[in-house]
Amino acid sequence: MFHGIQIVASLVFAAAALTAQPVSVTAPPMPSVKSSYLLGPGDQVTVRVAEAEEIPDHPLRIDENGDLVLPMVGRVRAGGLSVGDLQALLARKFQIFIREPQVVVLVNETRSQPVSVLGAVTTPGVHQLQGRKTLVEVLAAAGGLRVDAGYRVKITRQPEWGAIPLAGATTDPATRCSVAEVPVKGLLEAVGPADNIEVLPNDVITVPVAEMVYVLGDVKKSGGFVLGQRTSVSVLQALAMAEGLAPMARAGQARILRTERGTQSRIEIPVDLTKIMSGKAGDVLMLQNDILFVPTNTVKRLGARSLDAMFGIGTGMAVYRP
């Protein structure tokens, strides 16, 4: 009778070990971890083995060498293994002590995998995830967005993690990666909390440089102006962003410098700001990367090469974001 009770108790313990969730206030198991995810240094896991009371009932950290230290079996190489592979390896090792051991490994926290943050952030590069991080937290870890950042953030996720949980996410047919975009405005203003998704290992976060127009010369505030979600602005709109003409401006001899598509050469488009502002001429459309140059009374003539030189005097040109 007593032996029968022991058998029943063992079966109940095994079932509980297979179905129970790890007890951890700070690091609950990650439901998004796929079977192909490879463990690495810094990852935190919970190991459950039926009939092995020596195994601690709390998360264990994989050390910098990729090893996991457990009672009874000692040091086990976990780095580079999937969760399933680690379960199979531990089952073989525990066979010395337990007949047909039932092993469950749950991932509580991933810390070993990199995230690439590229584009218009202060410190682009590869950043290591330190526990669970949201998109906003990862962008902050990269120094935040530059003033010339675009208005959407692109996220590319490896296929082993599944689809990105955002509306409009697509799958790249060539790489099978999930790709999605998030509006920057909603992230910064915290009006779209659903867009502030959890970032997973090996995600690639790309912040494109915004499209801009430039206003140089005798204006009150020269520099580059971010277009936002527009693809063009008019000359008067660009002039308004530059806070208008300076007192000595030669408004009648302004010009737009435009790069010809598919080439490195630029063309000059004469613009008479005096007539446009007085309503005697129609407003002129400026396209992305156009330069509006307003000469002063001391300037007789400024060709394209001189404009190029002025525009290229350095990357320290002021950039303004509406």
MORA-V848858 format. One record per helix or strand. SS is the DSSP state (@ for helix, = for strand). FROM is the first residue (numbers start at 1). TO is the last residue. If there is no record, write none. Layout:
ss=SS from=FROM to=TO
ss=SS from=FROM to=TO
This chain:
ss=@ from=2 to=19
ss== from=38 to=38
ss== from=44 to=49
ss== from=60 to=61
ss== from=67 to=70
ss== from=74 to=77
ss== from=82 to=82
ss=@ from=83 to=94
ss== from=103 to=109
ss== from=114 to=119
ss== from=121 to=121
ss== from=125 to=128
ss== from=133 to=134
ss=@ from=135 to=141
ss== from=145 to=145
ss== from=149 to=157
ss=@ from=159 to=161
ss== from=170 to=171
ss== from=178 to=183
ss=@ from=184 to=189
ss=@ from=193 to=195
ss== from=198 to=199
ss== from=204 to=209
ss== from=212 to=217
ss== from=219 to=219
ss== from=223 to=226
ss== from=232 to=234
ss=@ from=235 to=241
ss== from=245 to=245
ss== from=249 to=249
ss=@ from=251 to=253
ss== from=254 to=259
ss== from=266 to=271
ss=@ from=273 to=278
ss== from=285 to=287
ss== from=291 to=294
ss== from=296 to=296
ss=@ from=304 to=311
ss== from=319 to=320
